[in-house]
Structures are given as structure tokens and as C-alpha cells.
Amino acid sequence: MNENNIVERIKQNDTAIIKKIYVENKLTFFKLANRYAIPNEVALDIYQDSMVALIENVRKNKIDDLQSSIHTYFVGIGKFMIYNYLKSNKKIRLETIETIEYSHFSEFSSDDESLNQREKALKVAYETLGEQCQQILNLFYFENKKLDEIQDLLKYENKDVLKSQKSRCISHLKKLLNPKK
């Protein structure tokens, strides 16, 4: 069955095709959600919201000229919703370790004995970063400053340069936390 037929069947409220899409994409979606350490209940809510968004977009004729498969489009919706969830819950994903909440960073001044192994590794890695990276990450993640505010505070001429620097800082932090890659 081609993608246009699937879109038409969704428009006609064909529950069989909707159920098929729902079932066929569930495993892929949950694997993605697990990579970001999203609780199963939350992942299920996001998955169902993604399905609703797919159906609404089809019915509003937003994907009549779809250039990808329904599967790819649906997973894209899911990725976007996962990203929004992570952003709204202030979590950051570091590639091969569990998701670390921002509050772990703010505890760096606490006594080393009260920190678990992961927090100690994060503290050491963070302290290894240069002063500029520490400033950028501190302002962005702990003080919840917007890039425009950070640009003014740190006197960056260009916001894109600041974005790139922030990205390099995070990348460097990831490498420090997982030197094997």
C-alpha cells in the first residue's frame, strides 16, 4: 500500500489503518524514548499525543504532499514531542549515560562525600572545562538565561557564535564523561 492510500484511509477514519500505524510504530518509538530515559507512562502519553497529531495533520491536509513514509513522519512528530518534554522538564541527554537533571550541576559546591559516582564524574568533568564554557553552561542551564541575555552578558558579537560555543562546550563535556568514544 502506498503512502497516498494510507493518508486517504486516515482521512476516511479507517480505524484498521490507524491501529496498524499505532501498533507498527510503537516499538520504534519506545526505543527512542528509552534512549532519553523517559518514564514509560510519559512515553505512552507522548506516543498517543503523536498519534493524535498525525491524524489531525492528515485531516487538515497538512501532509498531502508527504515526501517521506508515514512511519518516518510519525516518528518525526514523536521526536519533536520528546524534545519538547525534555526541554520543559529541564533535562539534558548525555550520549551514553543516564539523563542527568540540571539540579545535579548545582550541587557541585556540596561535600564530595554526599555525591554519587556519576555526580562526582560530572563535577570533575565540569571543573575541567575552561572558564568560558563553565560560564556559558552555568548561565544557560542553572540560571535559565536565554542566549540573547548570555550574548549581552558575555559580550558576544554574534548569537550564532555563542550557540556554536555552547555546543562545543557540551560536546567537550560529553567527551570528558565518556572518553572511550
PyMOL commands that place a pseudoatom at each C-alpha (Angstrom):
pseudoatom trace, name=CA, resn=MET, resi=1, chain=A, elem=C, hetatm=0, pos=[0.000, 0.000, 0.000]
pseudoatom trace, name=CA, resn=ASN, resi=2, chain=A, elem=C, hetatm=0, pos=[1.452, 3.376, -0.931]
pseudoatom trace, name=CA, resn=GLU, resi=3, chain=A, elem=C, hetatm=0, pos=[1.613, 6.417, 1.318]
pseudoatom trace, name=CA, resn=ASN, resi=4, chain=A, elem=C, hetatm=0, pos=[-1.168, 8.286, -0.516]
pseudoatom trace, name=CA, resn=ASN, resi=5, chain=A, elem=C, hetatm=0, pos=[-3.565, 5.388, 0.082]
pseudoatom trace, name=CA, resn=ILE, resi=6, chain=A, elem=C, hetatm=0, pos=[-2.676, 5.380, 3.766]
pseudoatom trace, name=CA, resn=VAL, resi=7, chain=A, elem=C, hetatm=0, pos=[-3.286, 9.135, 4.007]
pseudoatom trace, name=CA, resn=GLU, resi=8, chain=A, elem=C, hetatm=0, pos=[-6.653, 8.761, 2.261]
pseudoatom trace, name=CA, resn=ARG, resi=9, chain=A, elem=C, hetatm=0, pos=[-7.686, 5.930, 4.566]
pseudoatom trace, name=CA, resn=ILE, resi=10, chain=A, elem=C, hetatm=0, pos=[-6.797, 8.027, 7.633]
pseudoatom trace, name=CA, resn=LYS, resi=11, chain=A, elem=C, hetatm=0, pos=[-8.882, 10.897, 6.227]
pseudoatom trace, name=CA, resn=GLN, resi=12, chain=A, elem=C, hetatm=0, pos=[-11.799, 8.470, 5.950]
pseudoatom trace, name=CA, resn=ASN, resi=13, chain=A, elem=C, hetatm=0, pos=[-11.298, 7.496, 9.609]
pseudoatom trace, name=CA, resn=ASP, resi=14, chain=A, elem=C, hetatm=0, pos=[-10.321, 3.926, 8.722]
pseudoatom trace, name=CA, resn=THR, resi=15, chain=A, elem=C, hetatm=0, pos=[-9.682, 2.560, 12.210]
pseudoatom trace, name=CA, resn=ALA, resi=16, chain=A, elem=C, hetatm=0, pos=[-7.891, -0.508, 10.843]
pseudoatom trace, name=CA, resn=ILE, resi=17, chain=A, elem=C, hetatm=0, pos=[-5.128, 1.576, 9.214]
pseudoatom trace, name=CA, resn=ILE, resi=18, chain=A, elem=C, hetatm=0, pos=[-4.895, 3.878, 12.239]
pseudoatom trace, name=CA, resn=LYS, resi=19, chain=A, elem=C, hetatm=0, pos=[-4.498, 0.851, 14.524]
pseudoatom trace, name=CA, resn=LYS, resi=20, chain=A, elem=C, hetatm=0, pos=[-1.917, -0.642, 12.144]
pseudoatom trace, name=CA, resn=ILE, resi=21, chain=A, elem=C, hetatm=0, pos=[0.181, 2.549, 12.233]
pseudoatom trace, name=CA, resn=TYR, resi=22, chain=A, elem=C, hetatm=0, pos=[-0.187, 2.703, 16.012]
pseudoatom trace, name=CA, resn=VAL, resi=23, chain=A, elem=C, hetatm=0, pos=[0.982, -0.886, 16.535]
pseudoatom trace, name=CA, resn=GLU, resi=24, chain=A, elem=C, hetatm=0, pos=[3.749, -0.911, 13.905]
pseudoatom trace, name=CA, resn=ASN, resi=25, chain=A, elem=C, hetatm=0, pos=[5.480, 2.195, 15.245]
pseudoatom trace, name=CA, resn=LYS, resi=26, chain=A, elem=C, hetatm=0, pos=[5.173, 1.580, 18.976]
pseudoatom trace, name=CA, resn=LEU, resi=27, chain=A, elem=C, hetatm=0, pos=[8.405, -0.398, 19.430]
pseudoatom trace, name=CA, resn=THR, resi=28, chain=A, elem=C, hetatm=0, pos=[10.480, 2.097, 17.438]
pseudoatom trace, name=CA, resn=PHE, resi=29, chain=A, elem=C, hetatm=0, pos=[9.038, 4.979, 19.419]
pseudoatom trace, name=CA, resn=PHE, resi=30, chain=A, elem=C, hetatm=0, pos=[9.608, 3.372, 22.822]
pseudoatom trace, name=CA, resn=LYS, resi=31, chain=A, elem=C, hetatm=0, pos=[13.203, 2.511, 21.938]
pseudoatom trace, name=CA, resn=LEU, resi=32, chain=A, elem=C, hetatm=0, pos=[13.692, 6.184, 21.117]
pseudoatom trace, name=CA, resn=ALA, resi=33, chain=A, elem=C, hetatm=0, pos=[12.022, 7.290, 24.357]
pseudoatom trace, name=CA, resn=ASN, resi=34, chain=A, elem=C, hetatm=0, pos=[14.174, 4.856, 26.371]
pseudoatom trace, name=CA, resn=ARG, resi=35, chain=A, elem=C, hetatm=0, pos=[17.341, 6.421, 24.957]
pseudoatom trace, name=CA, resn=TYR, resi=36, chain=A, elem=C, hetatm=0, pos=[16.259, 9.632, 26.675]
pseudoatom trace, name=CA, resn=ALA, resi=37, chain=A, elem=C, hetatm=0, pos=[15.320, 7.857, 29.942]
pseudoatom trace, name=CA, resn=ILE, resi=38, chain=A, elem=C, hetatm=0, pos=[11.693, 8.934, 29.679]
pseudoatom trace, name=CA, resn=PRO, resi=39, chain=A, elem=C, hetatm=0, pos=[9.393, 7.078, 32.095]
pseudoatom trace, name=CA, resn=ASN, resi=40, chain=A, elem=C, hetatm=0, pos=[7.104, 4.570, 30.350]
pseudoatom trace, name=CA, resn=GLU, resi=41, chain=A, elem=C, hetatm=0, pos=[3.901, 6.337, 31.414]
pseudoatom trace, name=CA, resn=VAL, resi=42, chain=A, elem=C, hetatm=0, pos=[5.163, 9.626, 29.990]
pseudoatom trace, name=CA, resn=ALA, resi=43, chain=A, elem=C, hetatm=0, pos=[6.392, 7.907, 26.829]
pseudoatom trace, name=CA, resn=LEU, resi=44, chain=A, elem=C, hetatm=0, pos=[2.951, 6.367, 26.338]
pseudoatom trace, name=CA, resn=ASP, resi=45, chain=A, elem=C, hetatm=0, pos=[1.301, 9.787, 26.715]
pseudoatom trace, name=CA, resn=ILE, resi=46, chain=A, elem=C, hetatm=0, pos=[3.727, 11.301, 24.215]
pseudoatom trace, name=CA, resn=TYR, resi=47, chain=A, elem=C, hetatm=0, pos=[3.159, 8.384, 21.835]
pseudoatom trace, name=CA, resn=GLN, resi=48, chain=A, elem=C, hetatm=0, pos=[-0.606, 8.829, 21.974]
pseudoatom trace, name=CA, resn=ASP, resi=49, chain=A, elem=C, hetatm=0, pos=[-0.269, 12.606, 21.531]
pseudoatom trace, name=CA, resn=SER, resi=50, chain=A, elem=C, hetatm=0, pos=[1.934, 11.947, 18.494]
pseudoatom trace, name=CA, resn=MET, resi=51, chain=A, elem=C, hetatm=0, pos=[-0.741, 9.686, 17.020]
pseudoatom trace, name=CA, resn=VAL, resi=52, chain=A, elem=C, hetatm=0, pos=[-3.398, 12.345, 17.579]
pseudoatom trace, name=CA, resn=ALA, resi=53, chain=A, elem=C, hetatm=0, pos=[-1.144, 14.944, 15.936]
pseudoatom trace, name=CA, resn=LEU, resi=54, chain=A, elem=C, hetatm=0, pos=[-0.591, 12.651, 12.934]
pseudoatom trace, name=CA, resn=ILE, resi=55, chain=A, elem=C, hetatm=0, pos=[-4.333, 12.130, 12.468]
pseudoatom trace, name=CA, resn=GLU, resi=56, chain=A, elem=C, hetatm=0, pos=[-5.055, 15.858, 12.869]
pseudoatom trace, name=CA, resn=ASN, resi=57, chain=A, elem=C, hetatm=0, pos=[-2.354, 16.779, 10.348]
pseudoatom trace, name=CA, resn=VAL, resi=58, chain=A, elem=C, hetatm=0, pos=[-3.777, 14.301, 7.841]
pseudoatom trace, name=CA, resn=ARG, resi=59, chain=A, elem=C, hetatm=0, pos=[-7.327, 15.582, 8.308]
pseudoatom trace, name=CA, resn=LYS, resi=60, chain=A, elem=C, hetatm=0, pos=[-6.173, 19.199, 7.946]
pseudoatom trace, name=CA, resn=ASN, resi=61, chain=A, elem=C, hetatm=0, pos=[-4.467, 18.259, 4.655]
pseudoatom trace, name=CA, resn=LYS, resi=62, chain=A, elem=C, hetatm=0, pos=[-1.057, 19.222, 6.046]
pseudoatom trace, name=CA, resn=ILE, resi=63, chain=A, elem=C, hetatm=0, pos=[0.667, 16.154, 4.640]
pseudoatom trace, name=CA, resn=ASP, resi=64, chain=A, elem=C, hetatm=0, pos=[-0.985, 15.731, 1.249]
pseudoatom trace, name=CA, resn=ASP, resi=65, chain=A, elem=C, hetatm=0, pos=[2.386, 16.148, -0.449]
pseudoatom trace, name=CA, resn=LEU, resi=66, chain=A, elem=C, hetatm=0, pos=[4.280, 13.942, 2.008]
pseudoatom trace, name=CA, resn=GLN, resi=67, chain=A, elem=C, hetatm=0, pos=[7.848, 13.319, 0.820]
pseudoatom trace, name=CA, resn=SER, resi=68, chain=A, elem=C, hetatm=0, pos=[8.604, 10.555, 3.322]
pseudoatom trace, name=CA, resn=SER, resi=69, chain=A, elem=C, hetatm=0, pos=[6.829, 7.491, 4.632]
pseudoatom trace, name=CA, resn=ILE, resi=70, chain=A, elem=C, hetatm=0, pos=[4.059, 7.780, 7.204]
pseudoatom trace, name=CA, resn=HIS, resi=71, chain=A, elem=C, hetatm=0, pos=[6.386, 5.902, 9.563]
pseudoatom trace, name=CA, resn=THR, resi=72, chain=A, elem=C, hetatm=0, pos=[9.159, 8.497, 9.156]
pseudoatom trace, name=CA, resn=TYR, resi=73, chain=A, elem=C, hetatm=0, pos=[6.715, 11.383, 9.523]
pseudoatom trace, name=CA, resn=PHE, resi=74, chain=A, elem=C, hetatm=0, pos=[5.119, 9.852, 12.620]
pseudoatom trace, name=CA, resn=VAL, resi=75, chain=A, elem=C, hetatm=0, pos=[8.468, 9.156, 14.297]
pseudoatom trace, name=CA, resn=GLY, resi=76, chain=A, elem=C, hetatm=0, pos=[9.461, 12.756, 13.491]
pseudoatom trace, name=CA, resn=ILE, resi=77, chain=A, elem=C, hetatm=0, pos=[6.400, 14.020, 15.355]
pseudoatom trace, name=CA, resn=GLY, resi=78, chain=A, elem=C, hetatm=0, pos=[7.346, 11.771, 18.271]
pseudoatom trace, name=CA, resn=LYS, resi=79, chain=A, elem=C, hetatm=0, pos=[10.943, 13.045, 18.323]
pseudoatom trace, name=CA, resn=PHE, resi=80, chain=A, elem=C, hetatm=0, pos=[9.707, 16.627, 18.373]
pseudoatom trace, name=CA, resn=MET, resi=81, chain=A, elem=C, hetatm=0, pos=[7.336, 15.891, 21.266]
pseudoatom trace, name=CA, resn=ILE, resi=82, chain=A, elem=C, hetatm=0, pos=[10.089, 14.076, 23.182]
pseudoatom trace, name=CA, resn=TYR, resi=83, chain=A, elem=C, hetatm=0, pos=[12.368, 17.072, 22.667]
pseudoatom trace, name=CA, resn=ASN, resi=84, chain=A, elem=C, hetatm=0, pos=[9.662, 19.400, 23.991]
pseudoatom trace, name=CA, resn=TYR, resi=85, chain=A, elem=C, hetatm=0, pos=[9.139, 17.149, 27.008]
pseudoatom trace, name=CA, resn=LEU, resi=86, chain=A, elem=C, hetatm=0, pos=[12.855, 17.095, 27.814]
pseudoatom trace, name=CA, resn=LYS, resi=87, chain=A, elem=C, hetatm=0, pos=[13.105, 20.840, 27.351]
pseudoatom trace, name=CA, resn=SER, resi=88, chain=A, elem=C, hetatm=0, pos=[10.092, 21.554, 29.559]
pseudoatom trace, name=CA, resn=ASN, resi=89, chain=A, elem=C, hetatm=0, pos=[11.362, 19.205, 32.260]
pseudoatom trace, name=CA, resn=LYS, resi=90, chain=A, elem=C, hetatm=0, pos=[14.853, 20.685, 32.110]
pseudoatom trace, name=CA, resn=LYS, resi=91, chain=A, elem=C, hetatm=0, pos=[16.718, 17.506, 31.344]
pseudoatom trace, name=CA, resn=ILE, resi=92, chain=A, elem=C, hetatm=0, pos=[19.835, 17.138, 29.264]
pseudoatom trace, name=CA, resn=ARG, resi=93, chain=A, elem=C, hetatm=0, pos=[20.844, 13.937, 27.493]
pseudoatom trace, name=CA, resn=LEU, resi=94, chain=A, elem=C, hetatm=0, pos=[24.469, 12.915, 27.552]
pseudoatom trace, name=CA, resn=GLU, resi=95, chain=A, elem=C, hetatm=0, pos=[25.105, 10.251, 24.956]
pseudoatom trace, name=CA, resn=THR, resi=96, chain=A, elem=C, hetatm=0, pos=[25.952, 7.101, 26.842]
pseudoatom trace, name=CA, resn=ILE, resi=97, chain=A, elem=C, hetatm=0, pos=[24.991, 7.865, 30.404]
pseudoatom trace, name=CA, resn=GLU, resi=98, chain=A, elem=C, hetatm=0, pos=[21.630, 8.228, 32.031]
pseudoatom trace, name=CA, resn=THR, resi=99, chain=A, elem=C, hetatm=0, pos=[19.805, 11.512, 31.770]
pseudoatom trace, name=CA, resn=ILE, resi=100, chain=A, elem=C, hetatm=0, pos=[21.133, 13.981, 34.314]
pseudoatom trace, name=CA, resn=GLU, resi=101, chain=A, elem=C, hetatm=0, pos=[18.866, 16.604, 35.792]
pseudoatom trace, name=CA, resn=TYR, resi=102, chain=A, elem=C, hetatm=0, pos=[20.176, 20.147, 35.893]
pseudoatom trace, name=CA, resn=SER, resi=103, chain=A, elem=C, hetatm=0, pos=[19.934, 20.130, 39.674]
pseudoatom trace, name=CA, resn=HIS, resi=104, chain=A, elem=C, hetatm=0, pos=[22.932, 17.781, 39.761]
pseudoatom trace, name=CA, resn=PHE, resi=105, chain=A, elem=C, hetatm=0, pos=[25.102, 20.595, 38.428]
pseudoatom trace, name=CA, resn=SER, resi=106, chain=A, elem=C, hetatm=0, pos=[24.029, 22.999, 41.146]
pseudoatom trace, name=CA, resn=GLU, resi=107, chain=A, elem=C, hetatm=0, pos=[25.199, 20.614, 43.863]
pseudoatom trace, name=CA, resn=PHE, resi=108, chain=A, elem=C, hetatm=0, pos=[28.848, 20.984, 42.868]
pseudoatom trace, name=CA, resn=SER, resi=109, chain=A, elem=C, hetatm=0, pos=[29.547, 23.057, 45.942]
pseudoatom trace, name=CA, resn=SER, resi=110, chain=A, elem=C, hetatm=0, pos=[28.286, 20.311, 48.251]
pseudoatom trace, name=CA, resn=ASP, resi=111, chain=A, elem=C, hetatm=0, pos=[30.538, 17.961, 50.140]
pseudoatom trace, name=CA, resn=ASP, resi=112, chain=A, elem=C, hetatm=0, pos=[32.132, 15.332, 47.872]
pseudoatom trace, name=CA, resn=GLU, resi=113, chain=A, elem=C, hetatm=0, pos=[31.071, 12.539, 50.242]
pseudoatom trace, name=CA, resn=SER, resi=114, chain=A, elem=C, hetatm=0, pos=[27.397, 13.217, 49.545]
pseudoatom trace, name=CA, resn=LEU, resi=115, chain=A, elem=C, hetatm=0, pos=[27.821, 12.888, 45.765]
pseudoatom trace, name=CA, resn=ASN, resi=116, chain=A, elem=C, hetatm=0, pos=[27.265, 9.590, 43.991]
pseudoatom trace, name=CA, resn=GLN, resi=117, chain=A, elem=C, hetatm=0, pos=[29.782, 8.285, 41.449]
pseudoatom trace, name=CA, resn=ARG, resi=118, chain=A, elem=C, hetatm=0, pos=[28.013, 9.823, 38.441]
pseudoatom trace, name=CA, resn=GLU, resi=119, chain=A, elem=C, hetatm=0, pos=[27.749, 13.209, 40.133]
pseudoatom trace, name=CA, resn=LYS, resi=120, chain=A, elem=C, hetatm=0, pos=[31.432, 13.081, 41.076]
pseudoatom trace, name=CA, resn=ALA, resi=121, chain=A, elem=C, hetatm=0, pos=[32.386, 12.320, 37.465]
pseudoatom trace, name=CA, resn=LEU, resi=122, chain=A, elem=C, hetatm=0, pos=[30.182, 15.164, 36.278]
pseudoatom trace, name=CA, resn=LYS, resi=123, chain=A, elem=C, hetatm=0, pos=[31.689, 17.529, 38.839]
pseudoatom trace, name=CA, resn=VAL, resi=124, chain=A, elem=C, hetatm=0, pos=[35.243, 16.658, 37.788]
pseudoatom trace, name=CA, resn=ALA, resi=125, chain=A, elem=C, hetatm=0, pos=[34.378, 16.975, 34.095]
pseudoatom trace, name=CA, resn=TYR, resi=126, chain=A, elem=C, hetatm=0, pos=[32.609, 20.300, 34.645]
pseudoatom trace, name=CA, resn=GLU, resi=127, chain=A, elem=C, hetatm=0, pos=[35.542, 21.690, 36.625]
pseudoatom trace, name=CA, resn=THR, resi=128, chain=A, elem=C, hetatm=0, pos=[37.900, 20.571, 33.838]
pseudoatom trace, name=CA, resn=LEU, resi=129, chain=A, elem=C, hetatm=0, pos=[36.066, 22.770, 31.349]
pseudoatom trace, name=CA, resn=GLY, resi=130, chain=A, elem=C, hetatm=0, pos=[37.500, 26.183, 30.686]
pseudoatom trace, name=CA, resn=GLU, resi=131, chain=A, elem=C, hetatm=0, pos=[36.107, 29.224, 32.448]
pseudoatom trace, name=CA, resn=GLN, resi=132, chain=A, elem=C, hetatm=0, pos=[34.250, 30.359, 29.331]
pseudoatom trace, name=CA, resn=CYS, resi=133, chain=A, elem=C, hetatm=0, pos=[32.433, 27.028, 28.961]
pseudoatom trace, name=CA, resn=GLN, resi=134, chain=A, elem=C, hetatm=0, pos=[31.573, 26.969, 32.652]
pseudoatom trace, name=CA, resn=GLN, resi=135, chain=A, elem=C, hetatm=0, pos=[30.135, 30.491, 32.383]
pseudoatom trace, name=CA, resn=ILE, resi=136, chain=A, elem=C, hetatm=0, pos=[28.031, 29.672, 29.327]
pseudoatom trace, name=CA, resn=LEU, resi=137, chain=A, elem=C, hetatm=0, pos=[26.680, 26.401, 30.725]
pseudoatom trace, name=CA, resn=ASN, resi=138, chain=A, elem=C, hetatm=0, pos=[26.057, 27.911, 34.144]
pseudoatom trace, name=CA, resn=LEU, resi=139, chain=A, elem=C, hetatm=0, pos=[24.123, 30.861, 32.713]
pseudoatom trace, name=CA, resn=PHE, resi=140, chain=A, elem=C, hetatm=0, pos=[22.125, 28.726, 30.303]
pseudoatom trace, name=CA, resn=TYR, resi=141, chain=A, elem=C, hetatm=0, pos=[21.301, 25.689, 32.431]
pseudoatom trace, name=CA, resn=PHE, resi=142, chain=A, elem=C, hetatm=0, pos=[21.378, 26.899, 36.037]
pseudoatom trace, name=CA, resn=GLU, resi=143, chain=A, elem=C, hetatm=0, pos=[20.307, 30.482, 35.736]
pseudoatom trace, name=CA, resn=ASN, resi=144, chain=A, elem=C, hetatm=0, pos=[17.948, 29.727, 32.830]
pseudoatom trace, name=CA, resn=LYS, resi=145, chain=A, elem=C, hetatm=0, pos=[19.231, 32.678, 30.818]
pseudoatom trace, name=CA, resn=LYS, resi=146, chain=A, elem=C, hetatm=0, pos=[18.262, 32.937, 27.172]
pseudoatom trace, name=CA, resn=LEU, resi=147, chain=A, elem=C, hetatm=0, pos=[21.000, 33.040, 24.544]
pseudoatom trace, name=CA, resn=ASP, resi=148, chain=A, elem=C, hetatm=0, pos=[20.268, 36.732, 23.908]
pseudoatom trace, name=CA, resn=GLU, resi=149, chain=A, elem=C, hetatm=0, pos=[20.893, 37.512, 27.576]
pseudoatom trace, name=CA, resn=ILE, resi=150, chain=A, elem=C, hetatm=0, pos=[24.084, 35.461, 27.636]
pseudoatom trace, name=CA, resn=GLN, resi=151, chain=A, elem=C, hetatm=0, pos=[25.243, 37.190, 24.459]
pseudoatom trace, name=CA, resn=ASP, resi=152, chain=A, elem=C, hetatm=0, pos=[24.871, 40.559, 26.193]
pseudoatom trace, name=CA, resn=LEU, resi=153, chain=A, elem=C, hetatm=0, pos=[26.410, 39.417, 29.489]
pseudoatom trace, name=CA, resn=LEU, resi=154, chain=A, elem=C, hetatm=0, pos=[29.457, 37.782, 27.905]
pseudoatom trace, name=CA, resn=LYS, resi=155, chain=A, elem=C, hetatm=0, pos=[29.714, 40.364, 25.124]
pseudoatom trace, name=CA, resn=TYR, resi=156, chain=A, elem=C, hetatm=0, pos=[29.421, 38.015, 22.150]
pseudoatom trace, name=CA, resn=GLU, resi=157, chain=A, elem=C, hetatm=0, pos=[29.009, 39.942, 18.901]
pseudoatom trace, name=CA, resn=ASN, resi=158, chain=A, elem=C, hetatm=0, pos=[27.007, 37.181, 17.245]
pseudoatom trace, name=CA, resn=LYS, resi=159, chain=A, elem=C, hetatm=0, pos=[24.401, 34.841, 18.729]
pseudoatom trace, name=CA, resn=ASP, resi=160, chain=A, elem=C, hetatm=0, pos=[25.393, 32.070, 16.286]
pseudoatom trace, name=CA, resn=VAL, resi=161, chain=A, elem=C, hetatm=0, pos=[28.952, 32.152, 17.612]
pseudoatom trace, name=CA, resn=LEU, resi=162, chain=A, elem=C, hetatm=0, pos=[27.561, 31.751, 21.135]
pseudoatom trace, name=CA, resn=LYS, resi=163, chain=A, elem=C, hetatm=0, pos=[25.380, 28.817, 20.032]
pseudoatom trace, name=CA, resn=SER, resi=164, chain=A, elem=C, hetatm=0, pos=[28.387, 27.142, 18.445]
pseudoatom trace, name=CA, resn=GLN, resi=165, chain=A, elem=C, hetatm=0, pos=[30.494, 27.706, 21.550]
pseudoatom trace, name=CA, resn=LYS, resi=166, chain=A, elem=C, hetatm=0, pos=[27.757, 26.276, 23.782]
pseudoatom trace, name=CA, resn=SER, resi=167, chain=A, elem=C, hetatm=0, pos=[27.533, 23.248, 21.500]
pseudoatom trace, name=CA, resn=ARG, resi=168, chain=A, elem=C, hetatm=0, pos=[31.309, 22.747, 21.644]
pseudoatom trace, name=CA, resn=CYS, resi=169, chain=A, elem=C, hetatm=0, pos=[31.223, 23.033, 25.436]
pseudoatom trace, name=CA, resn=ILE, resi=170, chain=A, elem=C, hetatm=0, pos=[28.536, 20.365, 25.719]
pseudoatom trace, name=CA, resn=SER, resi=171, chain=A, elem=C, hetatm=0, pos=[30.394, 18.152, 23.258]
pseudoatom trace, name=CA, resn=HIS, resi=172, chain=A, elem=C, hetatm=0, pos=[33.603, 18.568, 25.264]
pseudoatom trace, name=CA, resn=LEU, resi=173, chain=A, elem=C, hetatm=0, pos=[31.747, 17.748, 28.483]
pseudoatom trace, name=CA, resn=LYS, resi=174, chain=A, elem=C, hetatm=0, pos=[30.351, 14.584, 26.874]
pseudoatom trace, name=CA, resn=LYS, resi=175, chain=A, elem=C, hetatm=0, pos=[33.843, 13.531, 25.781]
pseudoatom trace, name=CA, resn=LEU, resi=176, chain=A, elem=C, hetatm=0, pos=[35.188, 14.109, 29.273]
pseudoatom trace, name=CA, resn=LEU, resi=177, chain=A, elem=C, hetatm=0, pos=[32.403, 11.970, 30.723]
pseudoatom trace, name=CA, resn=ASN, resi=178, chain=A, elem=C, hetatm=0, pos=[32.850, 9.204, 28.171]
pseudoatom trace, name=CA, resn=PRO, resi=179, chain=A, elem=C, hetatm=0, pos=[36.428, 9.260, 26.833]
pseudoatom trace, name=CA, resn=LYS, resi=180, chain=A, elem=C, hetatm=0, pos=[36.085, 5.874, 25.077]
pseudoatom trace, name=CA, resn=LYS, resi=181, chain=A, elem=C, hetatm=0, pos=[34.169, 7.368, 22.137]
for i in range(1, 181): cmd.bond("trace and resi %d" % i, "trace and resi %d" % (i + 1))
show_as sticks, trace
zoom trace
